[in-house]
Each structure stands twice: as structure tokens, then as C-alpha cells.
Amino acid sequence: MAVLIAVGIFINIRLYLGSYELPIQLVVGTALMVICRKVIILDIDKVTPSYIFSIAAGVIALGVSYWLISKVKSQDHP
């Protein structure tokens, strides 16, 4: 999973340097992958309910953001 995150960051940098525009969908996708990795390695016995709630809110926010970005992007390019 760490390798996928590193590859995603590398692709972000390469795309940004090549076109001078930030690939928002790729950035949000990489952030979603990072937070999902955090959920996978989370030790449930050692965290508080508010920490779990905040991670869940982050996953939902990033998921909705990714969905909205992909929906807008698909409307731009029929």
C-alpha cells in the first residue's frame, strides 16, 4: 500500500510539472488511499470513539469529493 501511495504522489508531481495544472482527482484519490491505509492498520483497542468517528468523516468527505470530481469531469468530456 505504501508503494501505491508513493507511485500516486510521483504521478501527481509528474503531471503537475508537465501541464502546470493540479490533477485534483488524482490528489483526492491519493489522499483517500492514504486514509484507507490508516484504517487497515488501525488498532481498534487503542483508539477513542471520537478518533474513529473523525477518520470515518474523513473517508466519507474524501469519497464524496472524489465522486463529485469524477462526475463533473465526465460532464466536461462527453
C-alpha positions, 0 to 999 in steps of 0.5 A, spaced: 500 500 500 505 504 501 508 503 494 501 505 491 501 511 495 508 513 493 507 511 485 500 516 486 504 522 489 510 521 483 504 521 478 501 527 481 508 531 481 509 528 474 503 531 471 503 537 475 510 539 472 508 537 465 501 541 464 502 546 470 495 544 472 493 540 479 490 533 477 485 534 483 482 527 482 488 524 482 490 528 489 483 526 492 484 519 490 491 519 493 489 522 499 483 517 500 488 511 499 492 514 504 486 514 509 484 507 507 491 505 509 490 508 516 484 504 517 487 497 515 492 498 520 488 501 525 488 498 532 481 498 534 483 497 542 487 503 542 483 508 539 477 513 542 470 513 539 471 520 537 478 518 533 474 513 529 468 517 528 473 523 525 477 518 520 470 515 518 468 523 516 474 523 513 473 517 508 466 519 507 468 527 505 474 524 501 469 519 497 464 524 496 469 529 493 472 524 489 465 522 486 463 529 485 470 530 481 469 524 477 462 526 475 463 533 473 469 531 469 465 526 465 460 532 464 466 536 461 468 530 456 462 527 453 
